[in-house]
Amino acid sequence: MSVSTFHLTYGSHSSQFGVLSLPMLSGRCPVVITIHGGFWQSKYGLDENEALTKDLSRSGYATWNIEYRRIGEDGGGWPGTFHDVIDAVNHLSKLEERFQLDLSRVIVLGHSAGGQLALWLASRSSKNQNDEMGNHLHIPIKRVISLAGVLDLQKMWEIHDEKGISSPLESFIGGTPREVSNRYSIASPIDLLPLNVEQILIHGELDRHVPVELSIEYHRRATEQGDKVHLIVLPEVEHFKIIDPFSTAWKSVTDSLETLLSN
């Protein structure tokens, strides 16, 4: 299937843009918003998701692959990164008619650090938060897929600390969990439960970057609090295979998209 691609800005900073890919179909398309990982650092960008967005668009989805200000860029980290992902999603309302998007069928798909941002976005939608994070989310988020997501920021910081690694979280959030505990609580998906949205968590058992235990514990707590959440643990799969459309792991992602849209 042929795909048309558009580079579109949602702000004035060079990282405030997204790539909209559209299948050549008649009628309105469901939208998959993709958020890349890279521990929120500027050396990683949305090109990480290029292959998967092409695959999804060829399968009939409109994809909105968003970039955002990251650590190392002016305004990146707390709170600019959070403002950017909200602004990027809200920008879809300006694109809806021009590109025939079906904003009643939106799924947010985030990988690694993008999984954190995806579920954080869902919390803004479901709880209509009005705290120091500012901007309101105007596009309703009812379905989220987390791929190897960083779903517990304090635990991720502790893992880095135990390994003697300088955690990017300190630059992203603006300090350690002890120094800025309130920020970690506002930003960490596990502390925002219940989200009251449909969630699918997919995680590779061999992930060395973001341990699968983060998704397992998140799933346990989310289930206890009544959220509709499904966990898929993939044996023999590491961190990046999960976003590779040519890997055996990819079918779990495409099947999950179909499941969420059918509900």
ABEGO torsion letter per residue (X at the ends): XBBBBBBBBABABAABBBBBBBBBBBEBBBBBBBBBBGGGBAABBAAAAAAAAAAAAAAGBBBBBBBBBBBGBBGBEOAAAAAAAAAAAAAAAAAAAAAGBBAABBBBBBBEAAAAAAAAAAAAAAAGBBBAAEBBBABBBABBBBBGBBABAAAAAAAAAAAGBBBAAAAAAGEBAAABAAAAAAABAAAAOBAGBBBBBBBBAABAABBAAAAAAAAAAAAAAGBBBBBBBBBGBBAAAAABAABAAAAAAAAAAAAAAAX
